[in-house]
Amino acid sequence: MTEYTGNPLLWVALVALVAAAVLISRQRKAARALRQQVQGLRDHYTELENDYGKSVRAAQERAEDETKTVLKSAMRTLQGLAAEQQLVLSRLQNKYGDSALLQDLLEIDHTNSQFGRRAQSIAVLCDGWLGGRRDTASVYDVVRSAQGRIRHFRRVDILSQVDFGITSRAVEPVALALAELLDNATSYSSPDTVVEINIRTVPKGICVVVDDAGVGMSDEERVRADKLLATERASGVAGLGNPPQFGFAVIGLLCERFGFEVSVDSSSPYGGVRAVVLLPHELLTAMPEKKAPAPAARGTAARPVPDAGGPEAASLAPSQTGDGLPRRRRKRPMAIVPGSASAPRAAARSDSEQAQVMGAFQRGTQSGRTTGPASPDDAERTSDTPGASSEGHEVS
Amino acid sequence: MTGQDGWQPEAPELVRPYVITKGRGLPDEDDLSLITLVTASAGQSQRPARLSPEEQSLLDLCSAGYLSVAEIAGHTRFPLGVVRILLASLMEGGHLMTRPPVARARLADKEILEEVLNGLRAKFG
């Protein structure tokens, strides 16, 4: 055993062993350190990547917000101008109502409405101003308003009416959404087909059904429409494609904000798309009162109509035209036409009124008899005059 | 969205006149002049359901007897041309009928008057 200790080879071997062990442990340490470093670098890298993504998104959002703000204010100006122009057009239409110019004015009016609708759609996508209504409107009128905002409005046919109104807050959004649907329906069907609108009462509210006879939607389009209408709302004007497809993006946003539903997942009996707008009870009111032929409210405090003498005149509320002139209400036919004139007049008096008239007549003849005629000529004249004057009253 | 703070222009009419006329053109001036008399045609007791409210109210106006086109227009809030278009379409549908304006009285023949005058003078004067 001891001779081995003296063996230098053994020592050499030992030393080599120790050296190898030390080397290995050092290598291991180095490897561990390297691994840690790599890990650290990797972490750093992902962190950088996240930050980059975040800042890109932030920049995108900022850019989008800026676009939205710019578009919003630009559209507001355009909407205001369109509304202003519409008022000017209304005035012109009233002014030149009896000339051939009216036809052209109506056409300009139509173009102006489409222009206003475009601006409204972009404004909706940019969280902008939609334009408000102060009055409720009947469902039928809202549908017709929507009809007037598209190019091919002549091809739209409203087949039914219901006796419901829409709250003032929802008038514009519903009209705009319907206009977008009608625009789609008329654009994607052939020019000689009719787009039908049916308005139906359902337990949940009211359905406005738009049927077109177009080619329908492809699966891809349907998926996009469903996405925009139901789950994923559009935001801003990015991602609308080129040419931009506003329709469903605008409708989806309006549905979300104002609480009505639009679905396009069924097909129409004519082969095209059937779009259904469901207006819940919250958006519905009673049928608005029929508008007076002209702003009649202005005249209520004004001077009364000069008494026309007839019993009907007192029952009519005094009213005025826009120019401040008292309005004449014609209940009876014109007197110059014989035949049909006498019957309604007689029917218009109630029994008590008839009695009053007879009483007055009797009192008049009595007082006439008591004073006595001065001459036959006078008597003739006095008996003639009341008759003539009452006739005059009657005709008025 | 609502933005009531800012300037809000007076809202224009909801239903524009060209929608009410359904885009139809102006009728011929001779068919419906200002003084043409219009009335509801006989046998219109039951109303067709598919008339617009404006057409219904025009029919109501005309149901009592003859009215002139100008007068009907005065009772509505629409421009005269729009009323004429609506009346023309109601006529086409057979809901209204017109009566041409009363023909102008012919001017009396001057010679006959003179002869009568001369005769009277010869007899009494």
Chai-1 contact restraints between the chains, C-beta under 6 A:
chainA,res_idxA,chainB,res_idxB,connection_type,confidence,min_distance_angstrom,max_distance_angstrom,comment,restraint_id
A,G80,B,P9,contact,1.0,0.0,6.0,A-B,restraint_1
A,A83,B,P9,contact,1.0,0.0,6.0,A-B,restraint_2
A,A83,B,P12,contact,1.0,0.0,6.0,A-B,restraint_3
A,E84,B,P9,contact,1.0,0.0,6.0,A-B,restraint_4
A,Q86,B,P12,contact,1.0,0.0,6.0,A-B,restraint_5
A,L87,B,P12,contact,1.0,0.0,6.0,A-B,restraint_6
A,Q93,B,P79,contact,1.0,0.0,6.0,A-B,restraint_7
A,N94,B,P79,contact,1.0,0.0,6.0,A-B,restraint_8
A,G97,B,P79,contact,1.0,0.0,6.0,A-B,restraint_9
A,G97,B,L80,contact,1.0,0.0,6.0,A-B,restraint_10
A,G97,B,G81,contact,1.0,0.0,6.0,A-B,restraint_11
A,D98,B,L80,contact,1.0,0.0,6.0,A-B,restraint_12
A,L102,B,G81,contact,1.0,0.0,6.0,A-B,restraint_13
A,Q103,B,L26,contact,1.0,0.0,6.0,A-B,restraint_14
A,L106,B,Y18,contact,1.0,0.0,6.0,A-B,restraint_15
A,D109,B,R16,contact,1.0,0.0,6.0,A-B,restraint_16
A,D109,B,Y18,contact,1.0,0.0,6.0,A-B,restraint_17
A,H110,B,Y18,contact,1.0,0.0,6.0,A-B,restraint_18
A,W129,B,G3,contact,1.0,0.0,6.0,A-B,restraint_19
A,R133,B,A11,contact,1.0,0.0,6.0,A-B,restraint_20
A,A137,B,L14,contact,1.0,0.0,6.0,A-B,restraint_21
A,D141,B,L14,contact,1.0,0.0,6.0,A-B,restraint_22
A,D141,B,V15,contact,1.0,0.0,6.0,A-B,restraint_23
A,R144,B,V15,contact,1.0,0.0,6.0,A-B,restraint_24
A,R144,B,V19,contact,1.0,0.0,6.0,A-B,restraint_25
A,S145,B,L14,contact,1.0,0.0,6.0,A-B,restraint_26
A,S145,B,V15,contact,1.0,0.0,6.0,A-B,restraint_27
A,Q147,B,V19,contact,1.0,0.0,6.0,A-B,restraint_28
A,G148,B,R16,contact,1.0,0.0,6.0,A-B,restraint_29
A,G148,B,V19,contact,1.0,0.0,6.0,A-B,restraint_30
A,R154,B,G23,contact,1.0,0.0,6.0,A-B,restraint_31
A,P293,B,H75,contact,1.0,0.0,6.0,A-B,restraint_32
A,P293,B,T76,contact,1.0,0.0,6.0,A-B,restraint_33
A,P293,B,R77,contact,1.0,0.0,6.0,A-B,restraint_34
A,A294,B,R77,contact,1.0,0.0,6.0,A-B,restraint_35
A,P333,B,A64,contact,1.0,0.0,6.0,A-B,restraint_36
A,P333,B,G65,contact,1.0,0.0,6.0,A-B,restraint_37
A,P333,B,Y66,contact,1.0,0.0,6.0,A-B,restraint_38
A,M334,B,Y66,contact,1.0,0.0,6.0,A-B,restraint_39
A,V337,B,Y66,contact,1.0,0.0,6.0,A-B,restraint_40
A,S340,B,G65,contact,1.0,0.0,6.0,A-B,restraint_41
